[in-house]
Amino acid sequence: MSDFVLDVTRADDLLKLRLEFTNLALDPDETRVPRRLVRKSRGEDAFMTVFFPPQHISEFSFTEKPDGTLDRLPHPGHRVRVFSAGESRLGFRLRSDLDSIALTLDELLDWTRFEPVLAVTDASSGNQDQPPREVSEPLPLTAREREIVRLLGSGLTTREVADRLCVSARTVEGHIYRAMNKTGSTTREELIRLLSPPHTA
């Protein structure tokens, strides 16, 4: 259950996000400007989950023939099929050296203050420092995550990958974060090495 929820729309690009916080609550001191979110229980992990609205919509398309008529028209009364991707989310743990964070969009989206995590987990589970998977193990990545990692491995930047796949750079970053969390990788280079075929002599 979240301790604090914030729905925001960034003015410069109309990015809409829902932010949910665990073990972070609004500081009751209303005199502080800007207001801050403070860690409720010191010494315990605090998390922020960022929810992105669906970023991909696919619909049945129609092509125009040379004579100007449309091909593959639906029958009268039939609906055009449209598919929408589901909501995406990223999980972050507030760095252990911080006990509060300013309640401003700039600071909340400055993800250097957070560590990416796959999901909020029980800190007592003992699985916080799992080593990366061995290459011989099947990697639990989606086809899109594999594609993005391979493109990064070929030397493309995040923006170049986004342009090639016709998605936003933020979408590419989200796939990279999820792939790193699934594999236990701590750097992009480590993630790329996991998907690189072993060199044979």
Summary of the structure (lengths in Angstrom):
residues: 201
radius of gyration: 21.5
end to end distance: 53.3
largest distance: 71.2
contacts: 455
relative contact order: 0.12
helix: 26%
strand: 24%
